[in-house]
Amino acid sequence: MATPPKSGKQHARDIKQRRAARRLKAQLKRESPRQPVNVEALAHDGSVDRPEFVRRRYYANRGFRCIDCGADEVWTPTQQKWYFEVAKGSIWSQPTRCRKCRLIERKRRDEARRIHMEGMAAKKAKARRK
């Protein structure tokens, strides 16, 4: 049974996805400066097991897909070194959002916090007036 023909939009979307996958693959293959792992600087969680980058003793490019926009991204060794050793992030965590979507999410969260705090302040002021 033959598959139904694709519309122009579907075909263009497929081409765009294939090109993005090829770009990501090429970017991952490119030789990146290896960043050595400073095991003493990592935030340990008491786990007996160690992630792959700790066993291999250097950070390497890691590809991921943004959960919001679906863009294929690369987490570079320099970014990983900063996250794990300077910011003391969990050694088991992985990125989920691209930079653009992280900024959007941060703004959304800050706005929600601001609205919440204004509501709490109004509630306290109302309680004081009684």
C-alpha positions in Angstrom: 0.0 0.0 0.0 1.5 3.3 -1.0 1.8 6.2 1.4 -0.3 9.3 0.6 1.6 12.1 -1.1 2.8 14.9 1.2 1.8 18.5 1.1 4.3 21.2 0.3 4.4 22.2 3.9 5.0 18.6 5.1 7.8 18.2 2.6 9.4 21.5 3.5 9.2 20.5 7.2 10.9 17.1 6.6 13.7 18.8 4.6 14.2 21.3 7.4 14.4 18.5 10.0 16.9 16.5 7.9 19.1 19.5 7.4 19.0 20.4 11.2 19.9 16.8 12.0 22.9 16.9 9.5 24.1 20.2 11.0 23.9 18.8 14.5 25.8 15.6 13.5 28.5 17.7 11.8 28.8 19.9 14.8 29.1 17.0 17.1 31.8 15.4 14.9 33.9 18.6 14.8 36.9 18.4 17.0 36.1 20.4 20.1 38.7 21.4 22.6 38.6 18.8 25.3 37.9 20.1 28.7 39.4 17.9 31.5 37.2 17.0 34.4 38.2 18.2 37.9 36.6 15.5 39.9 37.3 17.4 43.2 35.2 20.4 42.0 32.1 18.3 41.2 29.1 18.4 43.5 28.8 14.8 44.7 25.4 13.4 45.5 26.4 10.3 47.4 25.9 8.0 44.4 28.2 5.1 43.9 27.9 5.2 40.1 29.6 7.9 38.0 28.4 9.5 34.8 30.2 8.8 31.5 32.1 12.1 31.4 33.7 11.4 34.9 34.8 7.9 33.8 36.3 9.2 30.6 37.9 12.1 32.4 37.0 14.9 29.9 33.9 16.7 28.7 32.7 16.1 25.1 30.0 17.7 23.0 26.5 16.4 23.9 23.5 16.9 21.6 20.0 17.5 22.9 16.6 18.6 21.6 14.8 21.6 23.2 11.6 20.5 24.8 9.9 23.8 24.0 10.8 24.6 20.4 12.3 21.2 19.3 15.6 22.8 18.1 18.6 20.5 18.0 21.3 22.0 20.2 24.8 21.1 21.4 26.0 21.4 25.0 29.7 22.3 24.6 32.5 21.0 26.9 33.1 24.6 28.1 29.4 25.0 29.1 29.5 21.6 30.9 32.6 22.4 32.8 31.1 25.6 34.0 27.8 24.0 35.0 29.3 21.0 36.8 32.3 22.6 38.4 31.6 26.2 38.9 27.8 26.3 39.3 27.9 22.9 41.2 25.0 21.5 39.2 24.0 17.9 39.6 26.3 15.5 37.8 23.3 13.6 36.5 21.5 16.5 35.0 21.2 17.3 31.2 20.0 20.4 29.4 16.4 20.5 28.3 15.9 23.9 26.8 17.9 26.0 24.3 19.3 29.4 25.3 16.4 31.3 23.8 13.7 29.1 25.4 15.6 29.2 28.8 15.4 33.0 28.7 11.7 32.9 27.8 11.0 30.5 30.7 13.0 32.6 33.1 11.0 35.7 32.2 7.7 33.7 32.6 8.8 32.4 36.0 9.9 35.9 37.2 6.6 37.4 36.1 4.6 34.7 37.8 6.7 35.2 41.0 6.1 39.0 40.8 2.3 38.6 40.4 2.3 36.1 43.3 4.2 38.4 45.6 2.0 41.4 44.7 -1.1 39.2 45.6 0.5 38.2 48.9 1.3 41.8 49.7 -2.3 42.9 48.9 -3.6 40.0 51.1 -1.4 41.1 54.0 -2.4 44.8 53.6 -6.1 43.7 53.6 -5.6 41.7 56.8 -3.9 44.6 58.5 -6.8 46.9 57.7 -9.3 44.7 59.5 
